[in-house]
Amino acid sequence: MKTDALPDDAGRYGRFGGRFVPETLMQPLLELEKDYKRLSQDPGFLSELGSLLRDFAGRPTPLYEAKRLSSHVGGARIFLKREDLCHTGSHKINNTLGQGLLAVHTGKRRLIAETGAGQHGVATATAAALLGLRCTVFMGEEDAVRQAPNLRRMRLLGAEVEVVGSGSRTLKDAVNAALREWVACVEDTHYCMGSVVGPHPFPLMVRDFQSVIGQEARKQFLERVGSLPDHLVACVGGGSNSLGLFRPFLQDRLRTGVPRMVGVEAGGRGPGPCEHAASLCRGTPGTLHGSFSFLLQDEEGQILPTHSVSAGLDYPGVGPEHSWLKETGTAEYVTVNDEEALEAARQLTLLEGIIPALESAHAVAYAVRLAREAGRESTVLVCLSGRGDKDMGSLAEAWGGGAEA
Amino acid sequence: MNRVARVFEELRGRRPALIGFLTAGFPDGPTSLLLARVLLSHCDILEVGIPFSDPVMDGPVLQETARMALESGFRLEDSLLLIKNLRNEDIEKPLLFMTYYNPVLRRGPALFAREAAAAGADGVIIADLPREEGGAWLKEARECGLERILFVSPTTSKERIASAAAEASGFLYCISALGTTGARDRLAEGLRDYLCRIREFTDLPLALGIGITTPEQCREAGVLAEGVIVGSAFMRACLEAMRTGEDPAAALDAAAAHMRLSLEGRARP
């Protein structure tokens, strides 16, 4: 299977993906695709991006063996790819530097973005400040409250933050608002999409910019352990950190069956409708935000409300390439609920001195479950996609005020 | 001759067609049928908008009307029934569905095309289904005798205008402003050149829509195109009336009458 050929010319991963957008956006998307194709092969662009990733974002990020956590669990060896140590505190900067540079090279003067947890918003505002671009970030009202520190960071960085009060007042409606803005100002504005979602070429571009995670991790793991990891584990909201980790291992996986790839979705309060954000585990295919992929919808095709303790996973859709990975059985998807994620965050904090973002805590929770069942000789590589500073409020509340002291 | 073509044929040289839009199910099923009748007494063609939870092409007014329709429990079957009821009242004007793609996809494009045609719809407009993704739908629509009304935007290249013109029927929906549906202070500049560019590729009637807010703008647009599409301005009139405890039907009647009057005696030279 020539997987590197995906997506095809129509932006499809199997039957998933495509461009389901209003006519006004079609020409700009076709141009963006052409520009990206050219720049992604331009040595000047790539070396400029490489320097920024190294000198500004702090790459490569470490591969860290969580020995205390592993021994506490009493099973497989757990390794963390430390994306939480990137500048701005999450993997999102990998993508925003890429798209920000692309905007500069294509003559755009302004970036717009959606954000859930605020990590992508902060990373976009940061790239905009660095590159001298104007910036507007759309954030749902509910998220603006529960991720208030990030809202303040974006404003300090000079970005305009539009708080979105419509619909679910979370990530889904922030995307709606950003798309509406883009339809109006497409001529001078680049939409810096934060995940591997949206119309083609966004899922491709964001995947490519995030693949640095898996490229580094694969090399570091081989050097450290001498073999490939048995399991890859990463959380999936839209799916950018997970795809960034998985993609460079895809040929290994297809050729040898190893590593196993597991995406962890938000199980929220339980499996009932509107109680979770598990699009791949519990959704059906449909079109939302420009692509055909798994999503949470009712029998009439109306998009359902979602819930997760983690704002970054609280989204009813998922990137089309994940739908393809699921449908072909290449990757598996599981859920971790709010409570398990909070408990995993606590464990990692107390045992390793690392406070993870609530998104990443979902991956840690599943890795712990997996490690417990697997033998001591087996290895689990987790993408620790972000740090938990933004979640102090939620964590303190869940841990009974322990963080207040 | 089908209904849509007949309307443009009859109006040719007299005045442009007024194409009115309403959100089906807003503010509830029964009132919505009443509002549809009101619009039909002034408009030449009616667009019946199927409410969707995530309308990315729509501004605040149509987001609000869709939300209210869905909250009232209005379902896809009710949208079909709305058109069926209008046809049963011997309305001979063209009735079109306007929708986002996901509700159609969920229903099944083949089934929805058959149901829409059976209810008495003349065509379907899908806001987020560009020509490149529309193959399956367009085939079903053609087989059911539904008009395939496609969009052209100021950003559309010549190649894509040609491709839309080759596939479309009824009229071409010419987006008059970048951005979502809803009020604008003035019409965009360069509309005349834009429509000329499109006419190089087609003899289909052209209808201008998006952001046409006032009777003055409607008149201006009507000099350029064979049809003018008004949606948010009508729905806003209803919403404002409801906010002050007045009758939305009366407000819509007045708004639609003004729009219609602005087109009188205006025809593209």
Interface residues (C-beta under 8 A of the other chain):
Chain A: A10 G18 R19 F20 V21 P22 E23 T24 L25 M26 Q27 P28 L30 S166 G167 K172 D173 N176 L179 R180 V183 A184 C185 V186 E187 G286 T287 L288 H289 G290 Q297 E299 E300 G301 Q302 I303
Chain B: F52 S53 D54 P55 V56 M57 D58 G59 P60 Q63 R67 L70 R75 L76 Y101 N102 P103 V104 L105 R106 R107 A127 D128 L129 P130 E132 E133 L150 F151 V152 S153 P154 T155 T156 S157 R160 I175 L178 G179 T180
